[in-house]
Amino acid sequence: MNSRLFLRLTTTALFATFLASCATLKGIVDVKKPTAEVAGVSLGSLSLEQATLLVDVAVSNPNGFALDAAGFDLDLGVAGSPLASVNQPDATVTVPANGTESVQLPVTLKFTDLANAIGGLSGKNAVDYTVDGNVLMDIPVMGNISIPVDFKGTLPIPQLPQISFSDISLSDVSWSGAKLMLSLDVENPNAFGLDLKSLAYNLQAEGKSLGKGTLNSVKLEQGQSQKIDIPLEVSLTNLGISLFRMLSGGEAVKVGIDGSADVAPDIGLWKPEPLQFKAERTLNP
């Protein structure tokens, strides 16, 4: 091979390599900006003390080559105050070419912090929140860029139901005993429904039990209050002579009730301990 032919072939090869490199470089330089969004937020766990939210972040890559998300910086806020955050500056997620990749980020909010931020939780069964922040993307040639994301949602604030005396009345007194009508007010202050199962009660006065029992189930819709009437027949033996004389003699008697119930919320993530309740009321003959 003479030197002129060799030079021509070498020049052609170098030129082809140069063109290929230019095409590759153009493909890299001509990068389309990826997009990101908070696709949704779900409850990971819930208790009377705190809630853990799972923030789903979806990153879309419109380019013909894969990109890496280099970090996540998100704040969860209520009433303009950031109360919890996700800060993962070194979290690497690879987004495929012309595809989307999602990542789930947990963030925990303590209800004491929430109460301090909004001046208390009395009367509140839910609160609006925001998620704001940035997804950091590693872009060839351009380096790292930030993509803002935001989301708005509502967080339930769980509360135990309330059981109290509505009324108690004496319908009849005889030498065999007394007939009582016990009325309870049951209230569900939550933004979700719940069941009270195995509601057990014990009515007492002057140190003696006037009657006890168990209700199978009481279903309460969100924010619902319900009145439960429980008729009781108390024998003279259980009533006691002194209490019987007080009732039949026209004197008022203070009676108390205590009991427990299993709470089954419609939100399966919250599994509260059994509810204990206690109340007192005056029984007038």
C-alpha positions in Angstrom: 0.0 0.0 0.0 1.5 3.3 -1.1 1.7 6.2 1.3 -0.9 8.3 -0.5 -3.6 5.5 -0.3 -2.7 4.9 3.3 -3.1 8.6 4.1 -6.5 8.7 2.3 -7.8 5.7 4.2 -6.6 7.1 7.5 -8.2 10.4 6.9 -11.5 8.8 5.9 -11.5 6.7 9.1 -10.7 9.7 11.3 -13.4 11.7 9.6 -16.0 9.0 10.1 -15.0 8.7 13.8 -15.3 12.5 14.1 -18.8 12.5 12.5 -19.9 9.7 14.9 -18.5 11.6 17.9 -20.3 14.7 16.7 -23.6 12.8 16.4 -23.2 11.3 19.9 -22.2 14.7 21.3 -25.2 16.4 19.6 -27.5 13.7 21.1 -26.1 14.4 24.5 -26.1 18.2 24.2 -29.6 18.2 22.7 -31.1 17.0 26.1 -34.7 17.5 26.7 -35.5 18.6 30.3 -37.1 15.8 32.3 -40.3 16.4 34.3 -41.3 15.4 37.9 -44.5 15.4 39.9 -45.9 14.2 43.2 -48.3 11.6 41.7 -50.0 11.0 45.0 -49.7 10.8 48.8 -51.0 7.8 50.9 -51.1 7.0 54.5 -48.4 4.6 55.6 -49.3 4.6 59.3 -51.6 6.4 61.7 -51.9 6.7 65.5 -53.0 9.3 68.1 -49.5 10.6 68.2 -48.3 10.8 64.6 -49.0 10.0 60.9 -46.5 8.7 58.3 -47.3 9.8 54.7 -45.9 8.0 51.7 -45.1 10.6 49.0 -45.1 9.1 45.4 -42.7 11.1 43.2 -42.8 10.2 39.4 -39.9 11.4 37.2 -40.3 11.2 33.4 -37.4 11.2 30.9 -38.2 12.3 27.3 -34.6 11.5 26.1 -33.3 8.5 24.2 -30.8 7.7 27.0 -31.2 7.0 30.7 -30.9 9.8 33.3 -30.2 9.7 37.1 -32.2 11.5 39.7 -29.5 12.7 42.2 -31.6 13.7 45.2 -34.9 14.7 46.7 -35.7 17.7 48.9 -39.4 17.9 50.1 -41.1 19.8 52.8 -44.5 18.9 54.3 -46.2 22.0 55.6 -49.5 23.1 57.3 -50.7 26.7 57.3 -47.5 27.9 55.7 -45.3 26.3 58.3 -42.9 23.4 57.3 -43.4 20.6 59.9 -41.6 17.6 58.4 -39.2 17.0 55.5 -37.5 14.5 53.2 -33.9 15.4 52.5 -32.1 12.8 50.5 -29.3 14.6 48.6 -27.6 11.4 47.5 -30.6 9.3 46.6 -29.9 7.8 43.1 -32.8 6.7 40.9 -32.3 5.7 37.3 -35.0 6.9 34.9 -35.0 4.8 31.7 -34.9 6.3 28.2 -38.2 7.6 27.1 -39.7 6.3 30.3 -40.9 7.1 33.9 -39.6 5.9 37.2 -41.4 6.4 40.5 -40.1 6.4 44.1 -42.0 6.4 47.4 -40.6 8.7 50.1 -41.9 8.4 53.7 -42.4 11.5 55.8 -43.6 11.5 59.4 -45.7 14.3 61.0 -46.1 14.5 64.8 -49.5 15.8 65.9 -47.8 17.7 68.8 -45.9 19.7 66.2 -49.1 20.2 64.2 -50.9 21.5 67.3 -48.1 24.0 68.0 -48.2 25.2 64.5 -52.0 25.9 64.2 -52.7 26.7 67.9 -54.2 23.4 69.0 -56.3 20.5 67.5 -59.5 21.0 69.5 -62.5 20.5 67.2 -60.4 19.4 64.2 -60.7 16.0 62.7 -58.7 16.8 59.5 -56.2 19.4 58.3 -55.0 20.5 54.8 -51.3 20.1 54.1 -48.9 20.8 51.2 -45.9 19.0 49.9 -43.3 21.3 48.2 -39.8 20.8 47.1 -37.4 19.8 44.3 -36.1 16.7 42.5 -32.4 17.0 41.6 -31.5 15.5 38.2 -28.0 14.7 36.9 -28.0 15.9 33.3 -25.0 15.1 31.0 -23.0 18.3 30.0 -25.5 20.5 31.9 -24.8 19.1 35.4 -27.4 19.0 38.2 -30.7 20.7 37.7 -33.7 21.1 40.1 -37.2 20.4 39.1 -39.9 21.9 41.5 -42.8 19.7 42.6 -45.9 20.4 44.7 -49.0 18.7 46.1 -52.0 19.5 48.2 -54.0 17.0 50.4 -56.0 16.5 53.5 -54.8 14.5 56.5 -57.2 12.9 59.0 -56.5 13.6 62.7 -57.7 10.5 64.6 -59.6 10.9 67.9 -61.1 8.3 70.2 -65.0 8.3 70.3 -66.8 9.8 73.3 -69.3 7.9 75.5 -71.2 9.9 78.1 -74.5 9.9 80.0 -77.4 11.4 78.1 -80.0 10.6 80.8 -81.0 8.0 83.4 -84.5 7.7 84.7 -86.5 5.6 87.1 -89.7 4.2 85.5 -91.0 2.0 88.3 -90.1 1.0 91.9 -91.7 -1.9 93.6 -90.9 -4.4 96.4 -89.4 -6.6 93.8 -86.9 -4.0 92.5 -86.7 -1.1 90.1 -86.9 -0.5 86.4 -84.3 2.0 85.0 -83.8 3.5 81.5 -80.1 4.3 80.8 -79.4 6.6 77.9 -75.9 7.0 76.5 -74.5 9.5 74.0 -72.0 8.0 71.7 -70.0 10.4 69.4 -67.6 9.8 66.6 -65.5 13.0 66.1 -63.5 11.6 63.2 -63.6 12.3 59.5 -64.1 8.6 58.9 -66.5 6.0 60.2 -65.9 3.4 62.9 -67.5 0.6 64.9 -67.7 0.2 68.6 -67.6 -3.6 69.2 -68.3 -5.4 72.5 -69.3 -2.3 74.3 -69.4 -3.4 77.9 -71.0 -1.2 80.7 -71.5 -1.4 84.5 -73.9 0.9 86.3 -73.2 1.5 90.0 -74.6 3.5 92.9 -73.7 3.6 96.6 -71.0 1.0 95.9 -73.4 -1.5 94.4 -73.8 -2.6 90.8 -77.2 -1.8 89.4 -76.7 -3.7 86.2 -74.1 -4.6 83.6 -74.2 -5.9 80.1 -72.6 -5.9 76.6 -73.8 -4.4 73.3 -72.6 -6.3 70.2 -71.8 -3.4 67.9 -72.5 0.3 67.4 -71.7 1.7 64.0 -71.0 5.4 63.7 -70.5 7.3 60.4 -68.0 10.1 60.2 -68.9 12.9 62.6 -72.1 11.1 63.8 -73.6 11.1 67.2 -76.0 8.4 68.4 -78.2 7.9 71.4 -78.4 4.4 72.9 -81.3 3.5 75.3 -80.6 0.5 77.6 -83.5 -0.7 79.8 -82.4 -2.2 83.1 -84.3 -4.2 85.7 -82.6 -4.3 89.1 -83.8 -6.8 91.7 -84.2 -5.8 95.3 -81.2 -8.0 96.2 -78.9 -6.1 93.8 -80.5 -2.8 94.5 -79.9 -3.0 98.3 -82.3 -1.9 101.0 -80.7 1.5 101.6 -80.7 2.5 97.9 -84.2 1.2 97.5 -85.4 3.4 100.4 -83.6 6.4 98.9 -85.3 5.9 95.6 -88.8 5.1 97.0 -88.5 7.9 99.5 -88.1 10.5 96.8 -84.3 11.2 97.2 -81.9 11.8 94.3 -79.1 9.3 94.0 -75.7 9.8 92.2 -75.0 6.9 89.8 -71.9 6.1 87.9 -71.1 4.1 84.8 -67.9 2.7 83.5 -67.0 0.3 80.7 -64.9 -0.4 77.6 -65.3 -0.9 73.9 -63.2 -2.2 71.0 -62.7 0.6 68.4 -62.6 -0.6 64.8 -62.0 2.4 62.5 -62.8 2.3 58.8 -59.1 3.3 58.3 -57.4 0.0 58.7 -54.0 1.6 59.4 -55.2 2.9 62.8 -55.6 0.1 65.4 -56.3 1.9 68.7 -56.3 0.3 72.1 -59.7 -0.5 73.7 -61.6 2.6 74.7 -62.2 3.0 78.5 -65.0 5.3 79.6 -66.4 6.6 82.9 -69.2 9.1 83.7 -71.5 10.1 86.6 -75.1 11.3 86.7 -77.8 12.1 89.2 -80.8 9.7 89.2 -84.0 11.5 90.3 -87.0 9.4 91.4 
